[in-house]
């Protein structure tokens, strides 16, 4: 783990060294809020996805935490959320400061290239010089001031025409994350540190991940992209022309209330379904147009119950993490995680590294070792027509 990420009181210390707290005037933050977080089923559902839950004990949802992290960088009027039509009410309830013009609704999920590209196209039409940053709605970050510095550095690099990602120093050979190989140093005025990206690779097997961690030139891909909107759109046009054409048609009609609905219903379902990592980041890296800024802060995508357990227990061994305001638990020599959304008494005796998620209509019992396999349960439920519990 980076020494910055684990030093106590760092945010306060840095604040005394750098008084720069004003929002970045030409910067717009975009929060893609989609997906159901299938590895967190049955806690995370289609109608209550991961980003709408409080998974950290902060007292508010991951989405709200994300908003609060970004507001010092943008101000309240320059944060946009891309989400599904079904989640609009919940998003607006949790973000009462968001304006109607900054809620971009998808008629159905089309992956991250379409979601982020839509925001880029709309915002570029409104402001041709805008710089955008995309930040997932459901990640956990500790070290907010350090996060702010990394974003400010990334914005300065983005001004030079690069697509910039923020990479995290690996703490273990995780197979659930993508990896970024740092190349040569990139010297940009106003940026403390940056490098060109030599390779951008998706989730490796365990042996490869171990080699990446030992190499020390690899960072985790945290799914944050900062770039000029015109640069992103040009990359999409180069590598995904059909996607680009659809996004341009959507953006042209977006701020016309009468035209928007029919155009979205016709164009959006036909857009190519591809992640921004494949559509933009990988080809940009091959062309020398992708840069990385190291993020010296604690980051977790809370991708499954194993990572959630680790997050809640914070290094405590042989302990039981409990989520749920009304959880009624009896435990004896038990460890792992218990999530309860019922009033049922749950007793755990002599079980180690267990995962129990108890909801009114579904019960999950597995182990931390097999937490990644929960996604397979969701796929099986879809195939067998049991969508009522998804």
C-alpha positions in Angstrom: 0.0 0.0 0.0 1.2 3.5 -0.8 2.7 5.3 2.3 0.4 8.2 1.5 -2.6 6.0 1.7 -1.9 4.8 5.2 -0.5 7.8 7.0 -2.8 9.3 9.6 -4.3 12.8 9.4 -3.0 13.3 5.8 -6.0 15.2 4.6 -5.6 17.9 7.2 -1.8 18.1 6.8 -2.1 18.6 3.0 -4.8 21.2 3.5 -2.3 23.3 5.4 0.2 23.0 2.5 -2.1 23.7 -0.4 -4.9 26.4 0.1 -6.2 25.7 -3.5 -9.8 24.7 -2.9 -11.7 26.5 -5.6 -13.6 24.5 -8.2 -11.9 24.0 -11.6 -13.8 26.4 -13.8 -13.9 24.3 -17.1 -14.3 20.9 -15.4 -17.4 18.8 -15.3 -17.7 15.6 -13.3 -19.8 12.7 -14.7 -21.1 9.9 -12.5 -22.1 6.8 -14.4 -24.7 5.2 -12.1 -25.7 1.9 -13.7 -25.4 -1.8 -13.3 -26.8 -3.9 -10.4 -23.6 -5.1 -8.8 -24.5 -8.8 -9.5 -21.7 -10.1 -7.2 -23.5 -8.4 -4.3 -26.8 -10.2 -4.9 -29.3 -10.4 -3.2 -28.3 -7.2 -1.4 -27.9 -5.3 -4.7 -30.9 -5.6 -7.0 -32.1 -4.1 -10.3 -34.4 -1.8 -8.4 -31.9 -1.1 -5.6 -28.4 -1.3 -7.1 -25.1 -1.1 -5.2 -24.7 2.6 -5.6 -27.9 3.3 -3.7 -26.7 1.4 -0.6 -24.7 2.5 2.4 -22.0 -0.1 2.5 -19.4 1.8 4.6 -21.4 2.8 7.6 -21.1 6.5 6.6 -24.8 7.0 7.0 -25.4 7.7 3.3 -25.2 5.9 0.0 -22.1 5.3 -2.2 -23.7 7.7 -4.7 -23.9 10.5 -2.2 -20.4 9.8 -1.0 -19.2 10.2 -4.6 -21.1 13.5 -5.0 -19.6 14.8 -1.8 -16.0 13.9 -3.1 -16.5 15.7 -6.4 -18.3 18.8 -5.3 -15.2 20.7 -4.1 -13.7 20.1 -7.6 -16.7 21.2 -9.6 -19.2 23.1 -7.5 -22.8 21.7 -7.3 -23.9 22.8 -10.8 -21.2 20.9 -12.7 -21.9 17.3 -11.8 -23.9 15.1 -14.1 -25.3 11.6 -13.4 -26.0 9.1 -16.1 -28.5 6.5 -14.9 -31.4 4.4 -15.9 -34.9 5.8 -16.1 -36.1 3.5 -13.3 -33.5 5.0 -10.9 -34.2 8.7 -11.6 -36.4 9.2 -8.5 -34.0 7.5 -6.2 -31.0 9.4 -7.6 -32.7 12.8 -7.3 -33.9 12.0 -3.8 -30.3 11.3 -2.7 -28.8 14.2 -4.7 -31.3 17.1 -4.0 -28.7 19.6 -5.3 -28.6 18.1 -8.8 -30.3 20.1 -11.6 -32.7 18.5 -14.0 -30.3 19.4 -16.9 -27.6 17.3 -15.3 -29.6 14.0 -15.1 -29.0 12.0 -18.3 -31.3 9.0 -18.5 -30.6 5.8 -20.3 -33.6 3.9 -21.7 -31.7 0.6 -21.1 -28.1 -0.4 -20.1 -25.6 0.0 -22.9 -22.2 -0.3 -21.1 -19.8 2.5 -20.1 -18.7 3.8 -23.6 -22.2 4.8 -24.4 -23.0 6.2 -21.0 -19.8 8.3 -20.7 -19.8 9.1 -24.4 -23.4 10.4 -24.1 -22.4 12.8 -21.3 -19.3 13.9 -23.3 -21.4 14.6 -26.4 -24.1 16.6 -24.5 -21.6 18.6 -22.4 -19.4 19.3 -25.5 -22.4 20.7 -27.3 -23.1 23.0 -24.4 -19.5 24.0 -23.9 -17.0 23.0 -26.7 -14.0 23.5 -24.3 -15.2 21.4 -21.4 -13.0 18.9 -19.7 -14.9 16.0 -18.2 -14.0 13.4 -15.6 -15.9 10.1 -15.2 -16.1 8.6 -11.7 -18.1 5.5 -10.8 -21.0 5.9 -8.4 -20.2 2.8 -6.3 -16.6 3.0 -5.4 -15.1 3.7 -1.9 -12.3 6.3 -1.6 -10.6 7.3 1.6 -8.2 10.2 1.5 -10.4 12.8 -0.1 -7.8 15.6 -0.3 -5.3 13.3 -1.9 -8.0 12.3 -4.4 -8.6 16.0 -5.2 -4.9 16.5 -5.9 -4.8 13.5 -8.3 -7.9 14.8 -10.2 -6.4 18.3 -10.5 -3.1 16.8 -11.8 -5.1 14.7 -14.3 -7.0 17.8 -15.5 -3.8 19.6 -16.3 -2.5 16.6 -18.3 -5.9 16.4 -20.1 -5.5 20.0 -21.2 -2.6 18.8 -23.4 -4.9 16.4 -25.4 -4.4 13.2 -23.4 -7.0 10.8 -22.1 -6.0 10.4 -18.5 -6.7 7.7 -16.0 -6.0 7.5 -12.3 -4.1 4.4 -11.2 -3.9 2.9 -7.8 -0.8 1.1 -6.4 -1.8 -2.6 -6.0 -1.8 -4.0 -2.5 -2.4 -7.6 -3.7 -2.5 -9.6 -6.9 -6.2 -9.0 -7.5 -7.7 -10.8 -10.5 -10.9 -8.7 -10.5 -9.2 -5.4 -11.6 -7.7 -4.2 -14.8 -4.0 -3.1 -14.8 -2.2 -0.1 -16.2 1.5 -0.4 -17.1 3.3 2.9 -16.6 5.7 4.0 -19.4 7.9 7.1 -19.6 7.4 10.1 -17.3 5.2 12.8 -18.7 6.2 16.3 -17.7 3.2 18.7 -17.7 3.2 22.1 -16.1 0.9 22.1 -13.1 0.9 18.3 -12.7 2.9 16.8 -9.9 3.4 13.4 -11.5 2.1 11.7 -14.6 3.3 9.0 -17.0 2.4 7.7 -20.4 0.6 4.4 -20.4 2.5 1.6 -22.1 -0.1 -1.0 -21.8 -3.7 -1.1 -20.7 -4.8 -4.7 -19.8 -8.0 -6.1 -18.5 -8.5 -8.6 -15.7 -5.5 -11.1 -15.7 -5.3 -14.6 -14.2 -3.6 -15.0 -10.8 -0.1 -15.8 -12.0 -0.1 -12.8 -14.3 -1.5 -10.5 -11.5 1.3 -11.7 -9.2 3.9 -10.8 -11.9 2.3 -7.4 -12.4 2.5 -6.6 -8.6 6.1 -7.8 -8.5 6.9 -5.6 -11.5 6.0 -2.4 -9.6 5.3 -0.5 -12.8 1.7 -1.7 -12.9 -1.2 0.1 -11.3 -4.8 -0.9 -10.8 -7.3 0.6 -13.2 -9.7 2.4 -10.9 -12.1 3.3 -13.8 -11.6 7.0 -13.6 -11.1 8.9 -16.9 -10.4 12.6 -17.3 -10.2 14.2 -20.7 -11.3 17.0 -22.9 -14.7 16.1 -24.3 -13.6 16.8 -27.8 -10.7 14.4 -27.5 -12.8 11.6 -26.1 -15.4 12.0 -28.9 -12.6 12.0 -31.5 -11.3 8.7 -30.1 -14.8 7.2 -30.2 -15.2 8.4 -33.8 -11.9 6.8 -34.8 -12.5 3.4 -33.1 -16.3 3.1 -32.8 -17.8 5.2 -35.6 -21.3 3.8 -35.3 -21.3 4.6 -31.6 -20.1 8.1 -32.3 -22.8 8.8 -34.9 -25.5 7.7 -32.5 -24.1 9.9 -29.7 -24.0 12.9 -31.9 -27.6 12.4 -32.9 -28.6 12.1 -29.3 -26.7 15.2 -28.2 -28.2 17.3 -31.0 -31.7 16.5 -29.8 -31.0 16.3 -26.0 -31.9 19.8 -24.8 -35.0 19.9 -27.0 -37.6 18.3 -24.7 -40.1 17.5 -27.5 -37.5 15.7 -29.6 -35.4 14.0 -26.9 -37.8 11.2 -26.0 -38.4 9.9 -29.5 -34.7 10.2 -30.5 -33.6 8.3 -27.4 -36.1 5.6 -27.9 -35.0 5.1 -31.5 -31.2 5.6 -31.2 -30.1 4.4 -27.8 -31.1 0.7 -28.0 -29.1 0.4 -31.3 -25.8 1.8 -29.9 -22.9 -0.7 -29.7 -22.6 -2.2 -26.3 -18.9 -1.9 -25.2 -16.9 -0.8 -22.2 -14.9 2.4 -22.5 -11.8 0.4 -21.5 -12.0 -1.5 -24.8 -13.6 1.2 -27.0 -11.2 4.0 -26.0 -8.5 3.3 -23.4 -6.8 0.3 -25.0 -6.5 1.8 -28.5 -5.5 5.2 -27.0 -2.7 3.5 -25.1 -1.5 1.9 -28.3 -1.4 5.3 -30.0 0.5 7.0 -27.1 -2.5 9.1 -26.2 -3.3 7.6 -22.8 -1.7 8.9 -19.6 -1.9 7.9 -16.0 -1.7 9.9 -12.8 -1.0 7.8 -9.7 -3.6 8.1 -7.0 -2.1 7.9 -3.5 -5.3 7.2 -1.7 -7.2 4.1 -0.5 -9.6 2.9 -3.2 -12.0 -0.1 -3.4 -14.6 -0.9 -6.0 -16.5 -3.1 -3.4 -16.9 -5.7 -6.2 -18.0 -8.6 -4.1 -18.7 -9.7 -0.5 -15.0 -10.6 0.1 -14.0 -7.0 -0.6 -16.9 -5.7 1.4 -15.9 -7.8 4.4 -12.3 -6.6 4.2 -13.5 -3.0 4.0 -15.8 -3.2 7.0 -13.4 -5.2 9.2 -10.4 -3.0 8.2 -7.8 -5.7 8.8 -9.4 -7.4 11.9 -8.9 -11.1 11.7 -11.4 -13.8 12.7 -14.2 -11.3 13.2 -17.7 -11.0 11.9 -18.9 -8.0 10.0 -22.6 -7.2 10.4 -24.6 -4.9 8.1 -28.3 -4.0 8.7 -29.9 -1.6 11.2 -32.2 -4.3 12.5 -29.8 -7.3 12.4 -30.5 -9.9 15.2 -27.3 -12.0 15.3 -26.0 -14.6 17.7 -22.4 -15.7 16.9 -19.9 -18.0 18.5 -16.5 -18.6 16.9 -17.8 -17.2 13.6 -16.1 -14.9 11.1 -17.0 -13.4 7.7 -19.9 -11.1 6.9 -23.6 -11.2 7.7 -26.1 -8.8 5.9 -29.6 -8.8 7.3 -32.7 -7.0 5.9 -35.1 -9.0 8.0 -36.0 -9.3 11.7 -35.1 -12.9 11.7 -32.7 -14.1 14.4 -29.6 -15.6 12.7 -27.2 -17.8 14.6 -23.7 -18.6 13.4 -21.7 -21.1 15.3 -18.2 -22.3 14.5 -18.2 -21.1 10.8 -15.3 -19.3 9.4 -15.1 -16.8 6.5 -18.8 -17.2 5.9 -21.1 -14.9 3.8 -24.8 -14.8 4.8 -27.2 -12.3 3.1 -30.7 -12.6 4.4 -33.5 -10.6 2.6 -37.3 -11.0 2.7 -37.4 -13.0 -0.6 -33.9 -14.5 -1.0 -31.1 -16.0 1.1 -27.5 -16.3 0.1 -25.0 -18.6 2.0 -21.5 -18.9 0.6 -17.9 -18.3 1.7 -15.5 -15.4 1.2 -13.4 -17.7 -1.0 -16.3 -18.2 -3.4 -17.7 -14.7 -3.3 -16.8 -14.0 -6.9 -19.1 -16.9 -8.0 -22.2 -15.1 -6.8 -22.5 -13.5 -10.2 -23.1 -17.1 -11.6 -26.2 -17.4 -9.3 -27.6 -14.2 -10.9 -27.0 -15.6 -14.4 -28.7 -18.9 -13.4 -31.7 -17.0 -12.1 -32.0 -15.1 -15.4 -31.8 -18.3 -17.4 -34.4 -20.0 -15.3 -36.9 -17.1 -15.5 -36.7 -16.1 -11.9 -36.3 -12.4 -12.5 -38.7 -11.6 -9.7 -35.7 -11.9 -7.2 -33.3 -9.9 -9.3 
